[in-house]
Amino acid sequence: MAHHDHTHAPGTACRDISHLFEGIKQFRKRFYEKNNDLMRRLVDLGQAPPALVISCSDSRVDPTLLSDADPGQLFVVRNVANLVPPYDPERYFDGAGAAIEYAVCHLKVDHIIVLGHAHCGGIKAMLGAAGGQLLQSDFIGNWVSMALDASRLQLSEKDAQGQPLLAPLERLKDNPALVERASVAGSLKNLMTYPWVRERVEAGNLVLHGWWFDLDTGDLWATEPGGTQLMPVID
């Protein structure tokens, strides 16, 4: 999620969004008038999506648009910087955990995809705060701080005893794309702290994937199923 100041001057009209209504009309024509079978089945039989996608709230990275998915194919969780908090049943108000639980335990998805992207404003905010830049926020700072330790550990080197040496902040700040991909790996590791996720993964009934979308080129990076190392997807 990237942040740009679009604050309007006093008296300036808000931007028009009436075209969104036209989009809804086109959706209705496509899926209710021309191809009603799909929506009828989804209504009568309920949803049974094969995949849960945990993606960023960034307006430029919509997982349904990126993957050209039809209704019913993706169960989507979106939050700032596509983060998965560690399992903590005492954290009662946890939208991400609730959605993951519903997708895994009730919808029985076969795949979970953590989808990160280039130029992520949440990661940029985290790196800025870690470097001492004051972040004026009620919620964002605490939320994106989850990515810091995971990224430093993922990008760490080993000392002579084989213990990880946390990556210095300077390296992280100079390589935001590395941090974005490392944060995806951290979220994949956090997913494995949920007992019902781990149980299904170890039983072979659930596969975890990491994806990273390059906004500059349109290229996709992905992990091998079950892995955490992101590599470019080659046609």
N, C-alpha and C positions, 0 to 999 in steps of 0.2 A: 504494500500500500504506500503510495507516494503522497506527500503533502505539498500542496501549492496553495497560496493564499488567494482565494477567490472571493474575499470579502467585498461586498458591494458598497459603494459610496451611498450615503443617505439619499433616499429618494430614487435610487436606481432600481428598475424593475428586476424581479427574479427572472432567470432564464426560462424560456418556454419548454414545457415537456409534453405538450399536447400530442406530439408524434407518437408517444408511447401508447396512447389509446388506439391509434391506427395499427400499431404492432399487435395489440391484443385482438383486434378485429381480424388481422391476417392469420393469427394463430387459430382463432375459432374457425375460419374458413378452411384452413389446412387440416386440423385435427378433429373438427366436429361436423363439417359439412362434406368434405371430400374424403376423409379417412376416419370415419366415426368408429370403426371396429376397434382400433387401438384404445381410444379413450373409454369406450364402452367396457372393454375387458378390464382396464385399470380401475374403473369404478365398480364393476360387478365383482371382480375377483380380488381387488386390492393390489397394492404394489408389491413387487418382488424383485427389486433391483439387484443385479449381480455385484455391484460395486458401491462402496462408500468413498467419497472424495472429500478430503479435508484440504480446503484451499483458502487463499487469501481473499479478503473482502475487496481488494483492489478492483476498480471498475474495468480495468483493461484485461483482466485475466478471469474470464468466466468459464468454468470447466465444461459447461454444457455447450457453449459456443465453440470452444477450442476443440472439443472432441466430436462435434456434430451429433450429439446424443439425442435420441428421441425421448419424449416423456416416459418415465418409468424405468429408465436405464441407470440413472445415477441418484444415489442418496447423498446430498451435499451438505457439508458443514463449512461455513465460511467465517473466518475471524481474522483479526489483524495478524499478518505474518504467518498464517497457516500453522499455528502452534498447537501441539497436544500437551496439556499439562500432565505431570505424573499422576498415577492413580492415587486418589485420596478420598475415600468415602466420607470423610468428615467435612469435605468442602461441599456444602449442600447446594450452593448456587453455582453450578458448573454446567453451562450450556454445551460445551464441547464434550464433556464426559457423558452427559445425558444422551446426546445424539449418537455418540459412538456406541453406548450401551444399547440403544434402541436398534441401531443398524446391525450390530453383531448378535445380540441375544434374541431379538424379536424378528427382524427381517432376514436374519441368517445370510448376510452378504458373503460372497466368496472371496472378495478382494477389498483391501483398503489401500487407497492411493493418497499419499501426502503430496500435494502439488504446490511447490514454491515457484518463485519467478524472479527475474532480474529487476533491478531498480525498485526493490521493496522498501517502502517508506518506513515500515515497522522495524525492519533490520537497521535501516539508516538511523532511526531514532534511538535504537538500542546502542549502536556504536557511538553515537554522539553523547549519550548519557554516560556510557562507560568511560569516555574520554574527558568527562568533566563538564560537558555542555549541559546547562540547566534545562530540563525538560518540563515545561509547564503543562501538566496534565493531571487529571483525577484518576485515570485508569490505565492509560497507555504505558506509562513507564514501568509499573509493576508487571504488566502483562508481558511486554517484550523482553523484560529482564530474564525470563525463562530461557531465552535463546542464547544468552551470553556464555554461561558455563558449558552448555552443550557444545557450542561452537568452539570455544577454547580447547575443550577436551578432544573434540573430533579432529582439530587441526594441530594437535600437540605432537611433539617429538618425544622420543624416549631417552632417559638418561642412562648412564652406564649400568645401573641396576635394573633397567627395563621399566622404570616408573615414568609415567607421562609428565612431561614438562609443558605446562599450559602455554598455549601460543600467546605471545605478547600482544597487547592491544594494538600496537602500531601495525603489526601484520594484518590484523583483522580490519582495521580502519582503511588500510590501503587496498584491501581485496574484498569488497562487499559481496561479490558473486561467490567467492569461496565460503563466506559466512552464510549466505543464503542456502547454499547446498549443504553445508555442515549442519545448519539448523533443521533441514529436512531429515537428515540422518538422526539428529537428536530426537525429533518427533517420532521417528520409527522406533527408536529405542524406548521412548516413553510409552508407546503403545504396548510394548511387551510387558509393562508393569501392571497392566490391567489383567487380572487373573483369567477372565473369560476370553480375552483376546489370546493370551499365551496358550491356553488350553486348546483352542481351536487351531492355532498355528501349529502347535506341536503334534496335533492329531492329523494334520494335513488337510484340514477343511477350510483354511483361511490363509491367504497369501498377502503379504505386505509389500507395497511398492513405494518408491520415492521417485517423484518427477520434478523437474525444474525447467520452466519455460523461459527461453531467452527472448525478451521483448525486442531486442535490437534486431534479431535475425529471424525470429519465428521458429527457431530450432528447439527441439525437446531433448533434454537429458533424462536418463532413467537408470534405475538400479536393476540389477538382475533380481528376479523374484526371490525375496527373502534376504537380500543383501542390503548394504547401506552405501556402497560406493556409486556415485552418480557418474555416468559416462554419456557422451553424445549418442543419440540414436541415429544409426546410419541406415539410409534407404537401401 
